[in-house]
Amino acid sequence: MIKKLLTLIAFSFSFSAIFCQFNYQAINATKSSGTYTDLGTNGTAITTNFSGNPITFDDDTSSIQNIGFNFSYNGTTFTQFLLCTNGFIKLGTTPPASIYDVLTGNEANTIYPFNLDLDGGTSPEYRVFTSGTAGSRVCTIQFKNVRDWSSATGQYSNINFQIKLYETSNDIEFVYGTFTSSGAAAVFLGTNAGIQGSVNTSSVNITKASATAWASATFLDGNYTGNKFNNRNNVLPTSGYTYRFTAVNLPPNDAAVLATYTLGKIPAGYGGSQIIRSMVKNNGSATLTNLSVSLAVTGANTFSNTQTIASLAPGSSTLVSFTAFTPSLVGTNTITVTVPSDDVNTNNSSSVSQTITTNTISTTNAATATVGVGLNGSIGEFAAKFTNSGSKTIDQITLYFPTTSTGQPYTAVIYDATGTGGTPGTVLWTSASQTSGGANVNLSITPGVVVTGDFFVSVQQTGTTNLAYGYETENPIRSGTFYLKTTGAWSDMSPGNNFKLMFDARFSSGLPVQLSSFTGIKDGNKNVLKWNTITELNNKGFDLQRSLNGADFSTIASITSKAINGNSNATLDYEFNDVAPLNGNNYYRLQQTDKDGKTSLSQTVLIRGSKVSGISIAAVYPNPVKDRLNINISSATAEKVTMSIIDVLGKVLIQKVVQLTIGELSISEDISQLNKGNYLLKLTDASGKTNDLKKIVKQ
């Protein structure tokens, strides 16, 4: 017989697609001790397979069997089922697509008390028996004297268990009989145990560690996100132990925000705008119409947007994409997606934290990895996709390994995204051979590798022992982002796993200084310019340039870098007093120069010829504008105002809270997503008073 030699090993499993409703929940599942009664000769022995031949006890599916009554499950009434020898049944008349793992494909309507690769033990048998009177009948499906398949390390010589389907209540029970140890050394068996609706995210599963007693198992909604129903031959069930799944009535209106998808780290002003997405599901029994889904970004940057789902059928889900958003300030953002209050409010929001960096992009929110994924019996490769516009240079990547990952060989690779369907294409860089050491690894790339457009970072497991590469759980996992390759083509991991692979890429700024602020204020007869940096790399210094018209600049002072040898990761403060400003308005900018002669320009600060009073929009440029609008705000106080961009109908399209500084504040706003036309830029203080309005024209 042929068995699967390649095994994907991890500490959790999950799927992303959600298509149908499911009327069972973990909170209504129970455990109890009872009595296991063998069917004996009652009922009918299952002796033929689906094609009509005698059934075998290894990797086979039975002929169609009768339940004996109407059984309501997953919104459908069933009267028949098929038995798979690998520890499960499938309701209906269609055989399962996979006979090994019911949770790794698009399987539906499966009931699995002990799903793993099973074979016949001593005098094996499958049997079905329907008992009782109409309205309260019970269909019992029995697996008798089977065993786990392994010629060397099989844990059991005989296993006995039953599935019980209850008429009218539509409840389900798993009743376990005698499990007889094979005498082999106790080893871990990762087993599925639970019930599944249309896909694996619509399921209720039983979970426990292999050394945990069966009575201490717990239930979870959806696919496994930690231990499966793990077992071993030195932790056996008590005969008659029972798990029960009770059917429930679903509330009419229950919208659930399942997950929010974004990068864990992103550089400020990262090329192009990030699009935040969220998976929303209808958990209720009624169709939802005109469902509002709202995004709120708070923290270092602020942004809000609302999208409307026209219609969402019971049990279905949809991916909501919000208007593009580019964070401009370094710090931490909280990203929250919400739906309105309904019959169940505990699942109405989802929040993630995002770090806005100077030059690092990352798939992960965590600082370290606690779990890992790898391959047993084969080499392979795991890759994560990064969306990117333009060309950038990567000078370092960070790989994540849990403390348990030690002594395994690997290499790291950077690809472009020119493969079929946007998968990894041309190799741009490959590391030297590495060995995992149970900790995160920073790999420097010298010279840096240039990426143009989207790119991938991957880790290649070059040995045949599980590498245990770091991941975070994402359930349901986003599609088109995380990929696996063993032999042949790359495959998207989203149809069968929950592995949000952990990778960082650091961009060489080329422009080595990161400014966090540049402000100016009139102080008597002088203009005071202040700026600070949060990183400096090979920085020579700054030329402070001044202009009367905002277009023609000349240098009025050169300021040497405060960083030792031009390098610093600390915040450094700079100040210059222009004691002889020009008559009228004065425009200032910084030209930064690194030791190799490369230069970059800051935003422009305007200081008016008279002392600032109140709050006003000092300058808006360019205007008309295509993509990015530069805004100078003059203020006599350091307070917060709301900046809004409004269309001609009065609808707010972009809104954020801005922390003002005394004097001049320069900010930049990406408006590339707006349609061509006329708009108003509006400033409103905390009391709701409008401070200033400016007309802008979007080209």
C-alpha positions in Angstrom: 0.0 0.0 0.0 1.1 3.6 -0.6 1.1 6.0 2.3 1.9 9.7 2.4 5.6 10.2 3.2 5.5 14.0 3.4 4.0 15.4 6.5 3.5 19.1 7.3 4.2 19.4 11.0 3.1 22.4 13.1 1.5 23.3 16.4 -1.8 24.5 14.8 -3.9 24.2 11.7 -6.5 26.4 10.0 -8.5 27.2 6.8 -9.7 30.5 5.4 -12.7 30.0 3.3 -16.2 30.2 4.9 -19.2 29.5 2.8 -22.1 27.9 4.8 -23.9 28.2 8.1 -23.4 25.7 10.9 -25.8 25.1 13.8 -23.4 23.6 16.4 -21.1 25.6 18.8 -18.3 24.6 21.2 -20.1 26.3 24.1 -22.9 23.7 23.8 -20.7 20.7 23.6 -20.4 18.5 26.7 -18.4 15.6 28.1 -19.5 12.7 30.3 -18.7 9.2 31.5 -21.0 6.4 30.4 -21.2 2.8 29.2 -19.9 1.5 25.9 -22.3 -1.2 24.5 -20.9 -3.1 21.5 -23.5 -3.6 18.8 -22.8 -7.3 18.6 -25.0 -8.7 15.8 -27.5 -5.8 15.9 -28.0 -3.8 12.8 -26.1 -4.4 9.6 -22.4 -5.1 9.0 -20.9 -2.7 6.4 -19.2 -5.1 4.0 -19.0 -3.3 0.6 -17.2 -0.2 -0.6 -18.4 2.6 -2.8 -17.6 0.8 -6.0 -19.4 -2.3 -4.8 -16.4 -4.4 -4.0 -15.7 -5.9 -0.6 -14.6 -3.2 1.8 -11.0 -3.2 2.9 -9.9 -1.8 6.3 -7.2 0.5 4.9 -8.0 3.7 2.9 -11.4 2.8 1.7 -14.9 4.3 1.6 -18.1 2.3 2.2 -21.1 1.9 0.0 -24.0 4.3 0.8 -25.6 3.5 4.1 -29.0 4.4 5.5 -29.5 6.5 8.7 -33.0 5.3 9.2 -34.6 8.7 9.7 -34.2 12.4 8.7 -31.2 13.9 10.3 -30.9 17.7 10.0 -27.3 19.0 9.8 -25.7 22.1 8.5 -29.0 23.4 7.0 -29.6 20.1 5.1 -31.7 17.0 5.8 -29.8 13.8 5.4 -31.0 10.2 5.3 -27.7 8.5 4.2 -24.0 8.5 4.9 -20.7 7.0 3.8 -18.1 5.5 6.2 -14.4 6.2 5.6 -12.1 3.6 7.2 -9.9 6.5 8.5 -12.3 7.2 11.4 -15.1 9.4 10.0 -18.4 9.4 8.2 -19.6 11.8 5.5 -23.3 12.6 5.4 -25.0 12.3 2.0 -24.2 10.2 -1.0 -21.0 11.8 -2.3 -17.7 10.1 -1.2 -15.1 12.3 0.5 -12.5 14.0 -1.6 -9.8 13.1 0.9 -9.6 9.9 2.9 -6.8 11.0 5.2 -7.4 14.4 6.9 -11.0 15.8 6.8 -9.6 19.3 7.8 -7.1 19.8 5.0 -9.4 20.2 2.0 -12.7 21.5 0.9 -14.6 18.7 2.6 -18.1 19.1 3.9 -20.6 17.5 6.3 -18.1 15.2 8.0 -18.3 13.7 11.5 -15.0 12.4 12.8 -14.5 10.8 16.3 -11.0 9.6 15.6 -9.7 10.7 12.2 -6.2 9.6 11.3 -4.7 6.9 9.1 -6.3 3.7 10.4 -6.2 0.1 9.4 -7.8 -3.2 10.6 -6.8 -4.7 13.9 -7.9 -8.0 15.3 -11.2 -9.1 13.7 -12.2 -5.6 12.5 -15.7 -4.7 11.6 -17.9 -1.7 10.6 -21.6 -1.8 11.5 -24.7 0.5 11.6 -27.8 0.0 13.7 -30.9 2.2 14.1 -32.9 1.7 17.2 -35.9 3.3 19.1 -39.3 4.5 18.1 -40.2 7.1 15.5 -39.3 10.6 16.7 -36.6 9.4 19.1 -34.6 7.0 17.1 -30.8 6.7 17.3 -28.5 5.6 14.5 -25.2 4.1 15.9 -22.2 3.7 13.5 -19.5 1.5 15.0 -15.8 1.2 14.2 -14.7 -2.1 15.9 -11.2 -3.4 16.3 -9.3 -0.9 14.1 -5.8 0.4 14.8 -3.5 3.3 13.8 -1.5 2.4 10.7 2.2 2.0 11.2 4.4 -1.0 10.7 6.8 0.1 13.4 5.4 2.6 15.9 1.7 1.9 15.8 0.2 3.0 19.2 -2.8 0.7 19.3 -3.5 -2.9 18.4 -7.3 -2.4 18.7 -9.5 0.7 18.9 -13.3 0.8 19.3 -15.6 3.8 19.0 -19.1 4.8 17.9 -21.0 7.7 16.4 -24.6 8.2 17.6 -27.0 10.4 15.6 -30.2 11.4 17.4 -33.5 11.9 15.6 -35.5 15.2 16.2 -32.8 16.8 18.4 -30.1 16.3 15.8 -27.6 15.9 18.5 -24.4 13.9 17.9 -22.4 11.7 20.3 -18.9 10.1 20.2 -18.7 7.1 22.5 -15.3 5.5 23.0 -14.8 1.8 23.9 -11.7 -0.1 24.7 -8.3 1.2 23.3 -5.6 -1.5 23.6 -2.0 -0.4 23.5 0.3 -2.1 20.9 3.2 -2.1 23.4 5.2 0.3 21.3 6.9 3.2 22.9 4.4 6.0 23.5 4.6 8.7 20.8 2.4 11.6 19.8 -0.5 11.1 17.4 -2.1 14.2 16.0 -5.8 13.2 15.5 -8.9 15.1 14.3 -12.0 14.7 16.5 -15.1 16.8 15.9 -17.8 17.8 13.4 -17.5 19.9 10.3 -20.1 21.9 8.2 -19.4 23.1 4.7 -15.7 23.9 5.3 -13.2 23.4 8.2 -13.7 26.9 9.6 -17.4 25.9 10.1 -16.6 23.2 12.6 -16.5 22.3 16.3 -13.4 20.3 17.3 -12.1 18.6 20.4 -8.6 19.4 21.5 -6.0 18.2 24.0 -2.4 17.6 24.4 -1.2 13.9 24.0 -0.3 13.6 27.7 -3.7 15.1 28.8 -6.5 12.9 30.0 -9.4 12.5 27.6 -11.7 13.8 30.3 -9.7 17.1 30.3 -10.2 17.8 26.6 -11.9 21.0 25.5 -14.0 22.2 22.5 -13.3 25.0 20.1 -15.2 26.6 17.3 -13.4 26.5 13.9 -10.3 24.7 12.9 -7.5 23.8 15.2 -5.3 26.8 16.4 -3.2 24.8 18.9 -3.2 21.2 19.8 -5.3 18.8 17.8 -7.0 15.8 19.5 -3.6 14.5 20.4 -3.2 11.1 22.0 -0.7 8.3 22.8 -0.9 4.7 24.0 -0.1 5.5 27.7 -3.1 7.9 28.0 -6.2 5.8 27.2 -9.9 6.7 27.3 -12.1 5.2 29.9 -14.6 2.9 28.2 -17.9 4.7 27.7 -16.4 8.2 27.7 -18.6 10.4 25.6 -18.4 13.7 23.8 -21.8 15.3 22.9 -22.5 18.0 20.3 -25.9 19.7 20.8 -27.7 21.4 17.8 -28.6 25.0 18.5 -31.0 27.6 17.1 -29.1 30.5 15.5 -29.9 34.2 16.2 -31.3 36.0 13.2 -28.8 38.9 13.0 -25.2 38.1 13.9 -22.4 39.7 11.8 -18.9 38.7 12.9 -15.6 40.3 12.2 -13.4 37.3 11.9 -10.0 38.8 11.1 -8.3 42.0 10.1 -5.4 41.8 7.6 -2.5 44.2 7.5 1.2 44.2 7.9 2.6 44.1 11.4 5.3 46.7 10.6 5.4 49.2 7.8 7.7 52.1 7.0 6.2 55.6 7.3 5.2 56.8 3.9 5.8 53.3 2.4 5.6 53.4 -1.4 2.0 53.2 -2.5 -0.7 52.9 0.1 -1.5 50.0 2.2 -5.0 48.5 1.9 -6.4 47.1 5.1 -8.8 44.2 4.7 -11.1 42.4 7.0 -13.1 39.1 6.8 -16.7 39.5 7.8 -19.1 36.6 8.2 -22.9 36.2 8.7 -23.2 33.9 11.7 -27.0 34.4 11.9 -30.0 32.8 10.2 -31.2 35.9 8.3 -29.6 37.5 5.2 -27.9 40.8 6.2 -28.3 43.8 3.9 -26.5 47.1 3.7 -24.2 46.1 6.5 -21.8 48.9 7.4 -18.2 47.9 8.2 -16.0 50.6 9.7 -12.2 51.0 10.0 -10.6 53.2 12.6 -6.9 53.8 12.8 -5.7 55.4 16.0 -2.4 56.1 17.7 0.6 57.7 15.9 -1.6 58.1 12.8 -5.3 58.5 12.4 -7.6 57.4 9.6 -11.2 56.2 9.2 -13.2 54.6 6.4 -16.5 52.8 6.1 -17.6 50.3 3.5 -21.0 48.7 2.9 -21.8 45.1 2.2 -24.9 45.1 0.1 -26.0 41.5 1.0 -24.5 38.7 3.0 -26.3 35.3 3.1 -26.5 33.2 6.3 -23.2 31.4 6.8 -21.4 33.2 4.0 -18.4 35.6 4.4 -16.8 38.3 2.4 -13.5 40.1 2.3 -13.9 43.9 2.8 -11.2 46.2 1.4 -11.0 49.7 2.8 -9.7 52.9 1.2 -6.0 52.9 0.9 -4.1 54.5 3.8 -0.5 55.6 4.1 0.8 56.2 7.7 3.2 59.2 7.8 4.4 59.2 11.4 6.7 56.7 13.2 5.0 55.1 16.2 2.3 52.5 17.0 -1.2 52.3 15.4 -4.2 50.4 16.6 -6.3 49.2 13.7 -9.9 48.3 14.6 -12.7 47.0 12.3 -16.3 47.0 13.6 -19.8 46.2 12.5 -23.0 47.6 14.2 -24.6 46.2 17.3 -26.7 43.1 16.7 -28.0 39.9 18.4 -24.5 38.9 19.4 -22.1 41.7 20.2 -19.1 39.7 21.4 -17.8 39.2 17.8 -18.5 42.7 16.4 -14.9 43.9 16.3 -11.4 42.9 15.5 -8.3 44.9 16.5 -4.6 44.5 15.6 -1.6 46.6 16.4 0.7 47.9 13.7 4.2 49.5 14.2 5.1 52.3 11.9 8.9 52.1 11.4 11.6 54.1 9.6 12.6 51.4 7.1 11.3 47.9 8.2 8.4 46.0 6.8 7.1 42.8 8.4 4.4 40.2 8.3 4.4 39.8 12.0 3.1 41.6 15.1 5.1 39.5 17.6 8.7 40.1 18.6 9.5 36.4 18.9 8.2 33.1 17.6 6.6 30.7 20.0 5.5 28.0 17.5 6.9 26.7 14.2 6.1 24.8 11.0 8.2 22.5 8.9 8.3 19.3 6.9 9.1 15.7 7.9 10.5 13.4 5.3 11.2 16.0 2.7 12.9 19.3 2.0 10.7 22.3 1.2 10.3 26.1 1.3 8.0 28.6 2.9 7.6 32.1 1.5 5.7 35.4 2.3 4.7 38.0 -0.2 5.3 41.8 0.3 3.3 44.3 -1.7 5.6 47.0 -3.0 5.7 49.8 -5.6 8.8 51.2 -7.2 12.3 50.1 -6.5 13.9 49.7 -3.1 17.1 48.1 -1.7 16.9 45.5 1.0 20.0 45.3 3.2 18.7 43.0 5.9 16.1 40.3 6.6 15.0 38.9 9.9 14.0 35.3 10.3 12.0 34.0 13.3 12.6 30.7 15.1 11.0 29.4 18.3 13.4 28.2 21.0 12.6 24.6 20.1 14.1 25.0 16.6 17.7 24.1 16.9 20.3 22.3 14.7 18.4 22.3 11.5 19.9 23.5 8.2 18.3 26.2 6.0 18.9 29.0 3.6 17.0 32.3 3.0 16.0 33.6 -0.4 14.5 36.8 -1.9 12.5 36.5 -5.0 10.6 38.8 -7.3 6.9 38.1 -7.9 7.1 37.2 -11.6 6.1 33.5 -11.1 2.8 32.2 -12.4 -0.1 34.0 -10.7 2.2 36.4 -8.8 4.1 33.6 -7.1 7.8 33.6 -6.4 9.7 34.0 -9.6 13.3 35.0 -10.2 15.8 34.5 -7.4 17.3 37.9 -6.5 19.5 36.7 -3.5 20.3 33.6 -1.6 22.0 33.4 1.8 24.8 31.1 2.7 23.8 27.8 4.5 22.6 28.5 8.0 21.7 26.4 11.1 18.7 27.2 13.3 19.7 28.1 16.9 16.4 28.7 18.6 16.3 32.5 18.2 15.6 35.2 15.7 18.3 35.7 13.1 19.2 39.0 11.3 20.9 38.3 7.9 22.7 41.2 6.5 22.8 41.6 2.7 25.9 43.3 1.3 25.6 44.8 -1.2 21.9 45.3 -0.8 19.5 43.6 -3.2 17.2 45.8 -5.3 13.5 44.8 -5.5 11.1 46.3 -8.0 7.4 45.9 -7.3 6.2 43.0 -5.2 8.7 40.6 -3.7 9.0 37.5 -1.5 11.2 36.5 1.4 11.5 32.7 2.0 13.2 30.2 4.2 14.3 26.9 2.6 14.3 23.8 4.8 17.3 22.0 3.3 17.1 18.9 5.6 14.3 16.3 6.0 13.7 17.0 9.7 11.1 19.6 10.7 12.7 23.0 10.7 9.9 24.5 12.9 10.0 28.0 11.3 8.2 30.7 13.2 4.6 31.7 12.5 1.7 33.4 14.1 -1.9 32.0 14.0 -4.2 33.8 11.6 -7.7 32.3 11.3 -9.0 32.5 8.6 -5.6 33.1 6.9 -5.4 35.7 4.1 -5.0 34.3 0.6 -2.3 35.2 -1.9 0.4 35.9 0.7 1.9 32.8 2.2 3.2 30.0 0.0 4.7 26.5 0.3 6.8 24.6 -2.2 8.0 21.0 -1.9 8.3 19.8 -5.4 6.9 21.4 -8.5 4.9 24.7 -8.3 4.3 26.9 -5.4 1.0 26.4 -3.6 -1.0 29.0 -1.6 -1.1 27.9 2.0 -4.5 29.6 2.7 -6.7 26.6 1.6 -5.3 24.4 4.3 -3.4 26.1 7.1 -3.3 29.1 9.5 0.4 29.9 9.3 1.1 33.6 9.1 4.8 33.2 8.4 7.1 35.6 10.2 9.5 37.6 8.1 11.0 41.2 8.3 12.7 43.0 5.4 14.8 46.2 6.1 15.1 48.8 3.4 18.4 50.6 2.9 17.1 54.2 3.0 19.8 55.5 0.6 18.7 58.7 2.2 20.2 57.8 5.6 18.4 60.2 7.9 14.8 59.8 9.3 13.3 63.1 10.3 10.4 62.8 12.8 9.6 66.6 12.8 10.6 69.9 11.2 8.9 73.0 12.6 9.4 76.8 12.6 8.1 79.7 14.8 8.5 83.5 14.7 10.1 84.7 18.0 10.3 88.5 18.0 12.6 89.5 15.2 14.0 86.0 14.6 12.7 82.8 13.1 13.4 79.6 15.1 13.7 76.4 13.2 13.7 73.0 15.0 14.0 69.5 13.8 14.9 66.1 15.2 16.1 62.8 13.8 15.3 59.3 15.1 18.0 57.5 13.0 21.1 58.7 11.2 23.3 56.5 9.0 26.5 58.0 7.6 25.0 61.5 7.9 27.3 64.4 7.1 24.8 67.1 8.1 22.1 69.6 7.0 22.0 72.7 4.8 19.1 75.0 6.0 17.7 76.6 2.9 15.4 79.7 2.7 13.1 81.1 0.1 10.8 84.1 -0.3 8.4 82.4 -2.8 8.6 78.8 -1.8 10.3 77.8 -5.1 13.7 79.4 -5.3 15.8 78.4 -2.3 19.3 79.3 -1.1 21.4 77.9 1.7 21.7 80.2 4.8 23.4 77.8 7.2 25.2 74.4 7.3 24.7 72.2 10.4 27.0 69.2 11.1 25.4 66.0 12.3 25.4 65.5 16.0 25.7 61.7 15.6 29.0 60.1 16.4 30.6 59.4 13.0 27.3 60.3 11.5 25.5 57.2 12.9 22.8 57.1 15.6 19.6 55.2 16.6 18.7 57.8 19.3 16.6 60.9 18.9 18.8 63.9 18.2 17.4 67.5 18.4 18.6 70.4 16.2 17.8 74.1 16.3 18.8 77.1 14.3 17.9 80.8 14.7 17.5 82.9 11.6 18.2 86.3 13.1 17.9 88.2 9.8 14.8 86.8 8.1 13.6 88.2 4.8 10.8 90.7 4.8 7.4 89.0 4.4 6.9 85.3 4.4 9.9 82.9 4.8 9.9 79.4 3.4 12.5 76.9 4.9 13.6 73.4 4.1 16.4 71.1 5.0 18.8 69.5 2.5 20.4 66.5 4.2 23.7 65.2 2.8 25.3 61.8 3.6 29.0 61.1 3.6 28.8 59.7 0.0 27.3 63.0 -1.2 23.7 61.7 -1.6 21.1 64.3 -0.6 17.5 64.5 0.3 15.0 67.3 0.9 12.6 67.8 3.8 9.1 69.2 3.6 8.8 73.0 3.5 8.0 75.1 6.6 6.4 78.6 6.2 6.9 81.3 8.8 4.8 84.4 8.1 6.2 87.9 8.3 4.0 88.7 11.2 3.4 86.7 14.4 1.1 83.8 14.1 -2.4 84.2 15.7 -5.2 81.6 15.8 -5.1 78.5 13.6 -5.0 78.7 9.8 -4.0 76.8 6.7 -0.9 78.7 5.7 -0.2 76.9 2.4 -1.6 74.0 0.3 0.6 72.8 -2.6 0.7 71.6 -5.3 -2.8 72.8 -6.1 -4.1 71.3 -8.4 -2.8 68.0 -7.1 -2.5 64.5 -8.4 -1.3 62.2 -5.6 0.2 63.8 -2.5 -1.0 67.1 -1.0 1.4 69.2 1.2 -0.3 71.2 3.9 1.2 73.9 6.1 -0.8 74.8 9.2 0.0 77.9 11.3 -1.0 77.8 14.9 -0.5 80.0 18.0 -1.3 77.0 20.3 -0.3 73.4 20.5 -3.6 71.7 20.4 -5.4 69.0 18.4 -7.5 69.8 15.4 -9.5 67.6 13.0 -8.4 67.9 9.3 -11.1 66.8 6.8 -11.3 66.6 3.0 -14.9 67.1 1.9 -16.5 66.7 -1.5 -19.0 69.2 -3.0 -21.9 67.3 -1.5 -20.5 67.7 2.0 -19.4 64.1 2.4 -16.2 63.6 4.5 -13.8 61.4 2.5 -10.6 61.7 4.5 -10.4 62.7 8.2 -7.7 62.6 10.7 -6.7 64.3 14.0 -3.6 66.4 13.8 -1.4 67.5 16.8 -0.4 71.1 16.1 2.8 72.8 17.2 3.2 76.5 18.0 4.3 78.0 14.7 4.3 76.1 11.5 3.5 72.4 11.0 4.0 70.7 7.6 2.1 67.5 6.8 1.6 65.4 3.7 -1.6 63.6 2.8 -2.0 60.9 0.1 -5.2 61.7 -1.9 -4.5 59.5 -4.9 -7.7 57.5 -4.1 -9.9 60.6 -4.7 -11.7 61.1 -8.0 -10.9 64.1 -10.1 -12.8 67.3 -9.0 -13.1 70.0 -6.5 -12.8 69.5 -2.7 -12.6 71.5 0.5 -9.8 71.1 3.1 -11.2 72.0 6.5 -9.7 72.5 10.0 -12.0 72.1 13.0 -11.0 72.6 16.6 -12.1 70.5 19.6 -15.2 72.6 20.1 -16.4 72.0 16.6 -15.5 75.5 15.3 -14.2 75.7 11.8 -10.8 77.4 11.8 -10.1 77.5 8.1 -11.2 76.3 4.7 -9.2 75.9 1.5 -10.3 74.8 -1.9 -8.3 72.0 -3.6 -8.5 70.6 -7.1 -7.8 66.9 -7.7 -6.4 66.2 -11.2 
